[in-house]
Amino acid sequence: MKNRLVRLALAALVVAGSTLVGVAVATPASAVPGLVFVSGVSANNSNSSKEALAVCPAGTRILGGGGFINGGGRQVGFTRLQALGSSDQFAAAAAENGAYAGNWQVHAYGICGSAPAGLEYIGFQTASNSNSFKSAAASCSAGKQLISVGARTTNGAGNVVIDDLRPGTTLTSVSVTGYEDEAGFAGNWTLWAYGVCANPLPGLQLVTTTSAANSADKAIGAACPAGKRLHGLGAETNGGLGEAIHAGVYPDAALTTAVDVSLEDPTGVAGNWYTRAYAICAT
């Protein structure tokens, strides 16, 4: 299933097209040297929640990344996609929505490199309450720009869906959203927005690909222009309202394409919905 969806995502680059949003760079800085793709994977079993860590090589910093859920029968969703600046790892965590008898695992993928000038890790959390929808946003410090995004839900018992992981169009902020699923969640939960920022990188650019709007599963990719490489990525669903889940938001191993794989939950989505994949690229 994963390989088929990835092929669909890469094919979608040809038919869907990509929207490139250029970002003005007032003071060019050195590009990030030594970019490398790393990965990690959880155990493959029927535990209700799991986390995987992708660890950067010694001497490099975590800049961005993503994850993929293998298995889960449409009943497993991400609870965490986060660059951990304190340990230079990328964390991908997921939880079952209700009981799922089969085995599943979560993969974490990280983008590492030498520390760019002005590197900072930002975050913001919402209040902990039982609202069915939450949004959170975090902004880079003045003069810095965003190179990757992340999100996390705490509590939620698998009944909260991370819907949007969206970089701002000027690459100075990140916004994330979360919905309770159709079953709802009676307890309190919290949503976090995360970002990685740095002094402006040369050629920094946001590339966006949007899927068709229909009631089918989606797999799309946003590709960096020739000569640029992927530093971070994001994704969002529109119209899923807690009934469409991201099964994969991750970089390809060559660090040229951001892939989003989104699935309807077991009961499906009543109307049409669509997804967007975001690639943050630089020279």
C-alpha positions as CSV (number, residue, x, y, z in Angstrom):
1,M,0.0,0.0,0.0
2,K,2.7,2.5,0.9
3,N,4.7,2.0,-2.3
4,R,1.5,2.4,-4.4
5,L,0.5,5.6,-2.6
6,V,4.0,7.0,-3.0
7,R,3.9,6.3,-6.7
8,L,0.5,8.1,-6.9
9,A,2.0,11.0,-5.0
10,L,4.9,11.4,-7.4
11,A,2.6,11.0,-10.4
12,A,0.4,13.7,-9.0
13,L,3.3,16.2,-9.4
14,V,2.8,15.9,-13.2
15,V,-1.0,16.2,-13.3
16,A,-1.8,18.5,-10.4
17,G,1.0,21.1,-10.8
18,S,2.7,23.0,-8.0
19,T,2.3,26.6,-6.8
20,L,5.6,28.3,-6.0
21,V,5.6,31.2,-3.6
22,G,8.9,33.1,-3.6
23,V,10.2,34.6,-0.4
24,A,12.3,37.8,-0.6
25,V,15.6,37.4,1.1
26,A,17.0,40.7,2.2
27,T,20.4,39.5,3.4
28,P,21.6,36.2,1.8
29,A,23.1,33.7,4.2
30,S,25.1,30.6,3.7
31,A,23.1,27.6,2.6
32,V,22.8,24.6,4.9
33,P,25.6,22.2,4.0
34,G,25.6,18.5,4.7
35,L,21.8,17.9,4.4
36,V,21.1,14.2,5.2
37,F,17.9,12.0,5.4
38,V,17.6,9.8,8.5
39,S,14.9,7.4,9.6
40,G,13.7,5.3,12.5
41,V,10.8,2.9,13.1
42,S,8.8,1.7,16.0
43,A,8.0,-1.9,16.9
44,N,5.4,-3.6,14.7
45,N,2.7,-4.8,17.1
46,S,-0.9,-4.1,18.3
47,N,0.0,-1.6,21.1
48,S,-2.5,1.3,21.1
49,S,0.2,4.0,20.7
50,K,3.8,4.2,19.4
51,E,6.6,6.6,18.8
52,A,9.6,6.4,16.5
53,L,12.7,8.6,16.5
54,A,15.0,9.5,13.6
55,V,18.4,10.5,15.0
56,C,20.7,13.0,13.4
57,P,24.4,12.1,12.8
58,A,26.9,13.6,15.3
59,G,27.7,17.2,14.5
60,T,24.4,17.9,12.7
61,R,21.1,19.5,13.8
62,I,17.5,18.5,13.2
63,L,15.9,20.8,10.7
64,G,12.6,19.1,9.8
65,G,11.0,15.8,9.0
66,G,7.9,13.7,9.0
67,G,6.4,10.3,9.5
68,F,4.4,7.4,7.9
69,I,1.9,5.0,9.5
70,N,2.3,1.5,8.1
71,G,-0.9,-0.5,8.7
72,G,-3.6,0.6,11.2
73,G,-6.7,0.0,9.0
74,R,-7.6,3.7,8.9
75,Q,-7.9,3.7,12.6
76,V,-4.5,5.2,13.5
77,G,-3.6,8.8,13.3
78,F,-0.6,11.0,14.2
79,T,-0.3,12.6,17.6
80,R,3.2,14.0,17.2
81,L,5.4,15.2,14.3
82,Q,8.1,17.3,15.9
83,A,11.8,18.3,15.5
84,L,13.4,17.9,18.9
85,G,16.1,20.6,19.1
86,S,17.3,19.5,22.5
87,S,18.3,16.0,21.2
88,D,18.5,16.5,17.4
89,Q,15.9,13.9,16.6
90,F,12.6,13.9,14.8
91,A,9.7,12.3,16.7
92,A,6.7,10.7,15.0
93,A,4.0,9.3,17.2
94,A,0.6,7.9,16.5
95,A,-2.3,6.3,18.4
96,E,-5.3,4.1,17.6
97,N,-8.7,5.6,17.4
98,G,-10.6,2.8,19.2
99,A,-9.5,-0.7,19.5
100,Y,-7.5,-2.1,16.4
101,A,-6.7,-5.7,16.6
102,G,-3.9,-5.8,13.9
103,N,-0.3,-4.9,14.0
104,W,1.0,-1.5,12.9
105,Q,4.1,0.7,13.1
106,V,5.1,4.3,12.7
107,H,8.1,5.5,10.8
108,A,10.0,8.7,11.6
109,Y,12.0,10.6,9.0
110,G,14.4,13.4,9.7
111,I,16.2,16.1,7.7
112,C,19.5,17.0,9.3
113,G,22.4,19.3,8.5
114,S,24.9,21.8,9.8
115,A,23.4,24.4,12.0
116,P,22.3,27.4,9.9
117,A,22.9,30.9,11.4
118,G,20.2,32.0,13.8
119,L,18.8,28.5,14.3
120,E,15.8,28.5,16.7
121,Y,13.0,26.1,17.7
122,I,9.6,27.6,18.4
123,G,6.4,26.3,19.9
124,F,3.0,27.4,21.3
125,Q,0.3,25.4,23.1
126,T,-3.4,25.9,23.4
127,A,-5.4,25.7,26.6
128,S,-6.3,22.3,27.8
129,N,-10.1,21.9,27.5
130,S,-12.7,19.8,25.8
131,N,-13.4,22.1,22.7
132,S,-14.0,20.0,19.6
133,F,-11.7,22.1,17.5
134,K,-8.4,23.9,18.3
135,S,-5.9,26.0,16.4
136,A,-2.4,27.0,17.4
137,A,0.3,29.3,15.8
138,A,3.9,30.2,16.5
139,S,6.1,32.8,14.9
140,C,9.8,33.1,14.2
141,S,11.8,35.8,15.9
142,A,12.2,39.1,14.0
143,G,14.4,38.7,11.0
144,K,14.2,34.9,10.9
145,Q,12.2,32.6,8.5
146,L,10.6,29.2,8.9
147,I,12.3,26.1,7.5
148,S,10.0,23.4,8.9
149,V,6.7,22.9,10.9
150,G,5.4,20.4,13.4
151,A,2.4,19.6,15.6
152,R,1.4,17.6,18.7
153,T,-1.7,16.6,20.6
154,T,-1.5,15.6,24.2
155,N,-4.3,13.5,25.7
156,G,-7.2,12.9,23.2
157,A,-7.0,9.1,23.5
158,G,-6.7,8.7,19.7
159,N,-9.9,10.7,19.2
160,V,-8.2,13.9,18.0
161,V,-7.0,14.3,14.5
162,I,-4.1,16.6,13.5
163,D,-5.7,18.3,10.5
164,D,-3.4,21.1,9.3
165,L,0.4,21.6,9.6
166,R,0.7,24.8,7.6
167,P,3.6,27.1,7.0
168,G,2.7,30.8,6.6
169,T,3.0,32.1,3.0
170,T,5.8,34.5,4.0
171,L,7.6,31.7,5.9
172,T,7.6,33.6,9.2
173,S,5.0,31.5,11.1
174,V,3.4,28.1,11.5
175,S,-0.3,27.3,12.2
176,V,-1.8,23.9,13.1
177,T,-5.3,22.7,13.7
178,G,-6.9,19.7,15.4
179,Y,-10.4,18.2,15.4
180,E,-12.1,15.7,17.6
181,D,-13.2,12.8,15.4
182,E,-16.9,12.0,14.8
183,A,-17.1,10.0,18.1
184,G,-15.9,13.0,20.0
185,F,-13.8,13.1,23.2
186,A,-15.2,14.0,26.6
187,G,-11.9,14.9,28.2
188,N,-9.5,17.8,27.9
189,W,-6.8,17.9,25.3
190,T,-4.1,20.3,24.1
191,L,-2.7,21.2,20.7
192,W,0.9,22.3,20.1
193,A,2.4,24.2,17.1
194,Y,6.1,23.8,16.4
195,G,8.5,25.4,14.0
196,V,12.2,25.6,13.2
197,C,13.5,29.0,12.1
198,A,16.8,30.5,11.0
199,N,18.3,33.5,9.4
200,P,17.0,33.7,5.8
201,L,18.5,31.0,3.6
202,P,19.3,31.7,-0.1
203,G,16.6,30.8,-2.5
204,L,14.1,30.1,0.3
205,Q,10.8,29.1,-1.3
206,L,7.5,27.5,-0.4
207,V,6.1,25.0,-2.9
208,T,2.5,24.0,-2.7
209,T,0.6,21.2,-4.4
210,T,-3.2,20.7,-4.0
211,S,-5.1,17.5,-4.7
212,A,-8.4,17.1,-6.5
213,A,-11.5,17.7,-4.3
214,N,-13.5,14.4,-4.1
215,S,-14.4,11.6,-1.7
216,A,-11.4,9.4,-2.4
217,D,-8.1,8.8,-0.5
218,K,-5.3,11.2,-1.5
219,A,-1.6,10.9,-2.2
220,I,0.3,14.0,-3.5
221,G,3.7,15.5,-3.6
222,A,5.2,18.9,-3.7
223,A,8.6,19.0,-5.5
224,C,11.4,21.5,-5.0
225,P,12.6,23.3,-8.2
226,A,15.8,22.0,-9.8
227,G,18.8,23.0,-7.8
228,K,17.0,23.3,-4.5
229,R,16.6,20.8,-1.7
230,L,13.9,20.1,0.9
231,H,14.5,21.5,4.3
232,G,11.0,21.1,5.8
233,L,7.5,20.2,4.9
234,G,3.8,20.4,6.0
235,A,0.4,19.2,4.9
236,E,-3.3,20.0,5.5
237,T,-6.7,18.6,4.8
238,N,-9.8,20.7,3.9
239,G,-13.3,19.3,4.4
240,G,-12.3,16.2,6.3
241,L,-13.3,17.7,9.6
242,G,-11.8,14.9,11.7
243,E,-12.9,12.1,9.4
244,A,-9.8,12.2,7.1
245,I,-6.4,11.4,8.6
246,H,-2.8,11.9,7.5
247,A,-1.3,8.5,7.2
248,G,2.0,10.0,5.8
249,V,3.6,13.4,5.9
250,Y,7.2,12.9,5.0
251,P,10.3,13.8,2.8
252,D,11.6,11.5,0.1
253,A,15.1,10.1,0.7
254,A,16.6,12.4,-1.9
255,L,15.2,15.5,-0.1
256,T,13.5,16.9,-3.2
257,T,9.8,16.1,-2.5
258,A,7.3,16.5,0.3
259,V,4.7,13.7,0.3
260,D,1.3,13.7,1.9
261,V,-0.9,10.5,2.1
262,S,-4.4,11.1,3.6
263,L,-7.1,8.5,4.1
264,E,-10.8,8.6,5.0
265,D,-11.6,6.9,8.3
266,P,-13.5,3.6,8.3
267,T,-16.9,5.4,8.0
268,G,-15.8,7.7,5.3
269,V,-16.3,11.4,4.7
270,A,-19.8,12.4,3.6
271,G,-18.7,15.2,1.1
272,N,-15.7,16.1,-1.0
273,W,-12.4,17.0,0.6
274,Y,-8.9,17.9,-0.6
275,T,-5.4,18.0,0.7
276,R,-2.3,20.2,0.3
277,A,1.3,19.3,0.5
278,Y,3.9,21.9,1.4
279,A,7.7,21.8,0.6
280,I,10.1,24.4,2.1
281,C,13.0,24.5,-0.3
282,A,16.3,26.4,-0.5
283,T,19.5,26.2,-2.5
